[in-house]
């Protein structure tokens, strides 16, 4: 898909959500609004960034929380493209090895334009081009909650910085944020396990009410790359295994 069309889709998605065309967005709140089941779970930092899928009428996003917080926010916006705009979509596993696939490139371009619209960039920097101050770029990232890499690519795409300057300033962002006394958690992994999901809650309630067995519950969780250990302590699991047997 051409870039103009992708940018238009990102703008329209903001408009449909009744969001300001230039303000930062909270991707977790958007998941709640769109009733997307959202799961943060730590995996190897070098493995996938996220998974999106449709199961029956339910929408799911699984985010690798071993990636930086800024990367996680970008991943969620990236998965919005798969869920709402990719034709014939059922499931996508997003990782470095498939980044050159057309649908992955489209999802990336959609994501950065959804998170950081052109108007937001020009509102801050005006028509300035060339060697923007690193401090201004880092402050902008802290407002829009995106990774340093994603912001630099956005600025390069808009012709605000050169590829040579991008390479010059792409490292050392945590030190820069510390010197500016800006919260640098954006540039670090969270390693959290968090489940924001009515689907999981309903399955858990059915299991706890003895409406489904532990085996069926594990089957439902497996589809989401979750294990029963993610929800219960070892003691609780042992009690239920004794109760149900090897079901």
N, C-alpha and C positions, 0 to 999 in steps of 0.2 A: 504494500500500500504506500502511496506517495506521502511525503512528509506533511504537505499542506492538509491532506485529508485527516491524517493522524492528529495534527494540531487542532483541527476543527472539532474532532471527536473529544479531545481533552477539554476544550472550551465548553462544548455542549454538555459534557458530563458535569462540569462545575455548575453550569446554568441549571441543569435538571435537578441538581442537589440544592439549588437556591444558595449557592456559595458566592461570595464576592469574587470578581474576576482577578483580583490582585492579592487577596489575603492568604495567609498560611492555612493549611487544612489539617485536620486531625484524622488520619486514615483509620484509626481504631473506631472512632465515633461513626465514620462512614460505614464501616462494616456492621456496626450495630444498627444503623439506620436502614441498611439494605438487607438486614437479616442474614448476613454472611457468618457462618460458623468459623471462628478464628482461633487458631491454636499456635502458641509459641512453644517451641521445644528445642533444647540444645542438641546439636549434632556435631560432627566434625566441621571445623571452620572451613575446610577445603572442599566440603561436599556441596550439596545443592543449597540454593538460596531460599527457595520456596516451592510449594506444591499448591496448585489450585485444581479443584475438581467439582463435578456435579454428580450427586447421587440422588436419583429420582428427582425431586423438585428442590432438594437442598443444595446450597452452595457452600464450599469449604475453601479455606486458605490455611495452609500450614507454613509457618515461618521458622527458619533456622535462627534461633536466638544466640548461636555462637558467632554470628556475623555482628558487625557493629550496629548500634541503634539506628544510625542514619541509613545504613544498608537495608535494615529491616523495613523501615518506612517506605523506602523506594520499592522493595520487593512487593509490599502490599499493593501499592499503586500499579506496579507492573502486572500483578495478578488480576486487577480490575479489568485490564484490557482483555485478558484471556476469558474471563467470566462473562463479560458483557459485550465484547465486540468481535471476538474471533469466531468465524463461521464454523459450525459443526463441532464446536469445542466440547470435550468431555473431561479431559485431564491433561495437565501439563506439569512436568518436573523441570524447574528452571535451574540450570547450572552452567558452569564455565564451558563445558564441552559442547553445549548446543547454542551458544550465544550468537553464532553466525547464521543460524536459521532465520528465515525471513520473519516468521511470526514472533520470534524472540527480539529481533531488532525493532519490529513495530511496537511491541509491548514496552520496550525501553524508551523509545521516543515518545510514546503516549504518556508514560509515567512521568518523565521529567517535565513535560509540558503541562501536565495536570498539576503537579506539585509546585512548579515554578513557572507561571505563565510569562510570556514576553513582557506584558504590561507591568508586571511586578518588578522585573529587572530594570526596565527603562525608568520606572518611577523612582528607583533608588539611585541608579547610576547616570540617568539622563542619556545623552548621546556619546558619553565618554567611551573611547575605544583605546586599546593598547594595554599598557601595563597598569591595570587597576591595583589599588592598594590591597595587599593580602589581608590586612586587618578588616577592611570593608567587606571583603568576600567572606571571611570567617564569621563576621557579625551577621551577614545575610543568611549564611547557612544555619546559624543558631536560631534565627527567626523562623525559617521555613523547614527546619528539622530534616535537612537532607545531607547526605554525605559530601565530603570535600570533593571526591572524584566526580560525583554526579553534577555538582554545581559548576565545576570547572568545565565539564563537557557542555553544559548548558551555555555557559558564557562563550565558549569557543564556537558552538553552533550559531550563536547570534553575532559572531564577529567582534565580540567585546574584548577578547584576548586572543593571542596567537598560540599556535601549537607549541612553539618554542617556549613561550612564557608559561604555558600550562605545565610543561615538563619541569621548569625551573621551580615552580611553587607547589608541586603536587605532594611533596613530603614535608614533614615537620609541622603538621597542622595542630597536633595536640600541644606542642610547645608554644605555638602561636596563641592558642586559646588560653593556655595557662597564663601567659604574659599579659593577656588582655583581661584576665580574671573572668573569663567566660566558662560556663559549665562545659566540660569536654566529654561528658558521658555520651554525647552524640557519636563520638569517634571510637567508642569501646563496645565490646560485646556485652549483652545483658545476661546471657546464660540462664534465662528464666524459663520455667514451665508455667504457662498460663493458658487456661482454656476458657474462651468466651463463646459458649455454644449451648443453645437450647436443645440441640440434637443429643449432645452428650449428657446434658442434665436429664432429659426425658429417659434416655437409655439407662442411666444410673438409677433413677427413681423406679423404673420397671424392675431392674435387678434387685434393688433393696426391698421392693415389695413382693419379691418371690414370683414375679410375673414372667421373668425369663431366667434361665440358668446362667451360671458363671461362664459356661462355654459359649452361649449365645452372646452374652455381653462382651466377651473377649473378641468374638467374631465381628461385632459392630465396631469395636474400638480399632481392630486391626485395619479396617478400611481407611482409617484416618491416621495410620501409622502411630497409634497410641497403644500402650500396654496397660493392663489393669494395675500394674505397679505405679503407673503415673498418677493414679487416683486414690490408691489405698496403701496402707502400711502392710508390711510382710505378715504381721499378726492377723490382720483382718482377712488377708487372702488365704492364709492357712486355715482359718476357721471356716471359710466358705468352701474350700476344697474338701474339708472333712464333711461338711454338710451335704454338698452335692455329689461328692465322689469325683471320679475322673471324667466329668462330662465335657 
